[in-house]
Amino acid sequence: MYTGRKGLRGTVSGQHLFHVSRTVSTAEETLFWLALRMVPGLGTLGTLKLLGKLKSPQAIFRASATELEAAGLSASQARNIASGYSFDDAVDQQQRVLNAGVRLITIHDEYYPQRLREIFDPPLLLFTLGNPELLSLPSIAVVGTRRPTPYGIAASERLSADLAKAGLTIVSGMARGIDTAAHRAALTEEALTVAVLGCGVDVLYPSENRRLYQEISRRGLLVSEFPMGAPAYPQNFPIRNRIVSGLSLGVVIIEGAQHSGSAITAKLAMDQGREVFAVPGNITSKMSWGPNLLIKDGGAKLVQEWTDVTNELPSAVRRELVSKAKQKILLEAGELVVPGQDQGPEEPQKALARKLLNSLQVDTPQQLETLLESFEGVSSSELIAALFDLEMSGLVRQLPGKNFVKVW
């Protein structure tokens, strides 16, 4: 049984540590979670099984080695916990967390995303830098090779920007290539993005992404399950990929070899019950083998544009995205009044888009020529531009024959 160590800042006695309750300070709770995370040889699944039986890190460290073995641990694992040596590392980690302004989110925390909690092996802790609320927003992962072709970069930028404008948070791994292009496209659109790192959240990798790292920490979210200061070891990246897919409603694969990291992410997404999408590529390019095979084998839906992704999302999510887009258009058109905000003159194209939205119906397609006749004094180019705005916002869908319907 753990009986206290000098490393615990001196003022916290072993007896106090054992008799914790729901009113224990956040700092103390964090220390116990960090100590549990730093126990060698325990692993994610072993820790979760132990938590399922003993309920809390405090109860685990209160237990004797015999009790821990009875809960299913090996003798060496039980000794590692009962010795309390992991608290030395936990104190160091806690100080690093405080110094870096990092927030620690445990699997019992309200900010821990439900989608991630439901995967087979959810991480015990998430080290986050930025806005943790992004973890639970509707999101799509965009991943691919670190050595993309110009086509791959263009596809990543275009799809990520369009999906971000549609209201989805873009999740990726901040690696070179496709990941970097996806994050930057979201930030360019003043949208939300989450970077899942294969190292400590305080470690910059790759080094050329310094500015991107800083922008995401200010305007988005950096997240990692690896302890503070953990280097970017190659074996970390396949492990972190389950978080990329686990946080997301679906994963878009853009370029990658047959057995690449993006192919691993696609397999993880399938195992987690996520939607998998792939952008087809040049059949003579090795970088296209991964996504092309996924499409060929039926493991992924072919993606040409952003609506190929959003049309496959759950209806509740699509309704939420459409509602947000509708509010944005009405706000820009001056229909929604924000208290204390001066309402300037309504832009002609926004006004036309609002009138079109009121005119179109859900079940009855209207032909472009019919719409032109309904709006006297409006040119075909003006009408098409307004319809395009509504399409990009997910409020209107174009059917064959230049027919248009309202989405909801």
N, C-alpha and C positions, 0 to 999 in steps of 0.2 A: 504494500500500500504506500502511496506517495505521502510523505510527511513534511514537505516543505523544503525549499532550498534558498540559500542566500541570494541567488540570482533574482529572486522575485521582489526586487526593489526594497527589500528589507522590512517594509511596513506591513507586508502581507504575510501572515503566519500560515503554517500548514493547516492548523485547526480552522482558521477562517475560510481557507480555500475549500475545505471539505464541506462545511455547512453553508453552502450557497443556496439561494432561493431565487424566485422570479424577480426579486427586487435588487439583485446584485448589479453593481455598476456595469455599464457597457464595456468599460476597459477590462474589467475582470472576466466577463464573459468572453470577450475577444481573446484574452490570454489563454483561456482553456481551449477554445476552438483552434487557435494557432498551435498550441501544444499537441493537440490531437492530430493536427495535420502534419506535424513534424515527427511523429513517431515512425521510426524506420521499419520497413517491412510489413506495414499494415495494409496499405493500398486503399483505393476508393471503395471497392465493394466490401472489403473486410470491415472498413470503418462504418459503412452504412448499415451492415448487418449488426454490428455491435451497438450502434445507436438505436436500431430497432428494438434491441433487447433491454438496454440500460437507459435509453431515452435522452441522455444529455452527456456532454463531455465531462461535466462536474461529477456525475454519477460514475462514469467510467474511471476517472482518476481516484475516486473514493474506493473503488473495488480492490480487493486483494488479488494477488496473482492466481490463487485458487479459484476465486469467483470469476475471474476473466477467462480462465481455462474452461470453466463450466459453461461460459457463454459462447464457447466455440473457438477460442484462440489457441494457437500453439503455445508451448511453454516459453519459447523465446519471445514471441510477441507479447505475452502476458508480462514477462519480466521487463521488456522495454517500456511498457506503460507504467507498471507499478514502480519502477525506479524513479520516474519523474524527470529523467535527464532531458527530455524533449522541451521542458520549460526553459532551459537555458537558451535554446534556439528561438523559442516563442517570444521571450523578452526582447531579443535582438530584432525579430521580425516586427513586433509591435512598435518598437521605436522607429524602424524604417518606414512603417505605414504612416505613423504620425508625422515624421519629417517630410514625407513626400506628398502629404495631403491626400492619401489614398483611402478609400472607404472599403472596408471588408464586409462582404455580404455572405452570410452563412446560409446553408440549405434550409434553415428554419426562419430566415429573415423574410419580412413581407416584400422586400424588393427582389427576392430571388424569383426568377421567371418561372411560371407554372409549366410552360412548354419544356424547359430544360429539366425541371424536376421529374418529369415523366419519362425521361429516357432511361435506358438500361443501367447506365453507370454515371449518374449526374455528379459533377464535382462537388466536393464537400464545401469548399470555400471559393469565392470569387473576389479577386483583388481588382478594384475598379478605380479608374481615374476619369472623372467627367460626370455626366448626368446618369445616374443609375436607373432612372425612370425609363430610359430607352430600352432596357432589357425586356420589358413586357409589351412594347408596342409592336404592331404588325410589321414583320420584317421579311426580307428576302436576301438570301446569301448569293453573292456573285463571286465565283472563284475560277481559277485557271492557272495556266503555266507561268513560271517566272521568266520564260524566254519567249514572249509572244511575238507574233508577226504584226505588222502594221494593221492588218485586217482584224486581228484579235483585240488590239488596243482600241480600235474604232468601235468594234462591237461592244466592248465592255463600257466604254464611255457613253455610247448612245443608249444602251439598255439601262444602265445604272441611272443615268440622268432622267430618262422617261419614267422609270419605276419610282424614283425619288419624287418626281413631280406629281406622280399619282398618289403620293402620301405614304409610301412604304419606306421603312428604315433599311438602309443598305448595310448588310453584314459581310465582312470579309476578313482576311488574315493579315493585312498590311504587308504582305510579301511583295517582292519586286514583280513587275509585270501586270497581269490582269487585276490582282488585288488592289494594287496602288491606283490603277486607272479607275476602278470602281469607287474607291473612297473619294478620290479627287473630283469625280463627276458629281457625286452627291453633294460635296461641299460647295462646288461651283453653283449648284442650284439652290444654295442656302437651305439644304435639306439635312436629314439626320443620318448618321452613319456610326456603326460600331465596329471596332477593330479587335479581333480576338488574337492575342499574342501567344507565341510559342516560347516565351521567356518571361521573366519577371516584368510586371507592369511598369517598373521603373527603369527597365533596360531598353535602350534604343537599338532596334534591329529591324531592317538593315540601316546602316548609318546614314545613307543618303536620304532617308525619309525623315530627317530631323524636323523639317518644317511641317510635314504632314502629321507627324506625331504630336507636335505642339497644337496644331489646328484641331485635331480630333479631340485632344484632351480638353480644349476650351469649348468646342461647339458640338461634340459628340460624346463618345465613350470609348475608353481603352479598357480591356478586361483580360484577365488571365487567371488560370487556376494555379499557376506556378508561383512559388514563394518569391518575395522581394529579392532582387539581385540574381535570380536564376538565369544562367546563360542560355543562349538559343541553341541548345543541343539538337542535332538532327532528329533524334528519336522523339523530341517533344512535339513536332509538328503533326504527325499522324494522330497523336493523342488529343491535341487541341482541336483537330478537325471535327470531332464529335460535338464540340461546343458550337462551332460555326453552324453546323446543320441543326443541332438541337435547339438553338435560339430561334431558328427561322421556320417560316411556313413552307418554304421550298428552297431549292438550291438550283442556281443557273450555272452550268458548266460552259466555259468559253476557252477552248483550246487546252490541250494537254495530251501527253502520250498515253498509251494504252494502260500502263501501270503507274500513272502519275499520282501526285497527291490529290489532285482534283477528282481522279477516278475513285480514290479511297473515300473522299468526302461524299461522292455520289452513292457509293455502297452504304456508307453510314446513314445517309439520308433515307435510303430505301428501308434499311433496318428499323429506322425510327418512325417510319410511316409518313415521311415528308414527300412532297411533290418534287420530282426531279425534272429539270429542263436542260436542254443542250442546244447550243448554237452550231449549226452545221458548218463545216469548213472545207477547204480544198482537199480533194481526195488524194492528191499527190504530196500533201504536207504531213509530216510525222506528227505535228502539233494538232492535227485534226482527228487523229485516230481515236482518241478517247471519246470526245463527244459524238463523232460519227458512229462508233460502235454502240454507244448507249442508245442512240436513235434507232439504229438497225435492229438491235436486239429487243426493242420495245421497252427498254428501261427508262427512257426519258422522252419527254415530248419535245418535238422540234420547235424552236423559237425563232421567229423572224422579227417580231416586234413585241413591245411591252404588253400588249393586250393578250398575247398568247400565254403570258404568265398570269395576269390578273384574272382572266376568265376561268382559271382552274382553282382559284382560291375559294375558301368556304364562303357561302352566301352572306353570313354575318359580317365577315371581314370586308367583302365587296360593298355591302351596304354602308359600312362605316367609312370606307374610302370615298364613296360617292357623296355621302353626307358632308364630309370635310371639303370636298371639291366644290360642292354646291354652295356651301357657306362662303368659301373663298371668292367665288365668282360674284355672289350677291354683295359681299362686302366691297369688292373692287368696283362693282357697279353702283354702289351707293344705296342699295336696298337695305342692308343691315347697318344700322346707325350705332357707332361706338360712342358711348357717353364721353363728352369732353373732346371729341375729335371733330374738327371742322370738315364738313362735307363739300368737297370741290365739285366742279361740273363733271357729269358722267361722261366717260369716254364713249364715242359713238360705237366702236366695235363691242365694248362691254355691254352697252345698252342693247345692241342688236342681239348679242348672245343671250341676254336675259329674256328678250321677247321670243327668241327661237325656242328656248327651254320651256317657256309657257305654252308655246304653240304645238310643239311635238307631243306625240302620244306614245305610250308604252307598247300597246298591242297593234297599232295601225301604222305601218310604214308610210312615210310621205316622200314623194319623189322630189328631186331638186327643182324641177321646173314648176311644180305645184307650189313649192315654198317661195320661189321667185315671184310668182303671181300674187302671193299673199302679202308680200312686202313691197309696196309701191315705192319707187324712188331709191331702191337698194340695188346696186349692181351685183352681177353674179360673183365677181371677185370678192366683194365685201361679204356676201352671204357665205361663200365657201370658207373665207378666213374665219368667220364667226363659228361656223360648224366645226372647223378644224380645232379651234380653241376648246369647244365643248367635247370633242372626241378625246383630245389630249387630257382633259380633266376626268374622263371616264363617265361623263354624264350622257353622252350620245354615242350611238353605234351606227356605223354605215353598213348597209346591206347591199348585196349585188344589185346593179341597175341604178346606182346613185339614189337609193332609198335610205331614209334616216328614221331611227326610232329613239325615243328616250329610254335610257337603261332601266330606270325605275320611275 
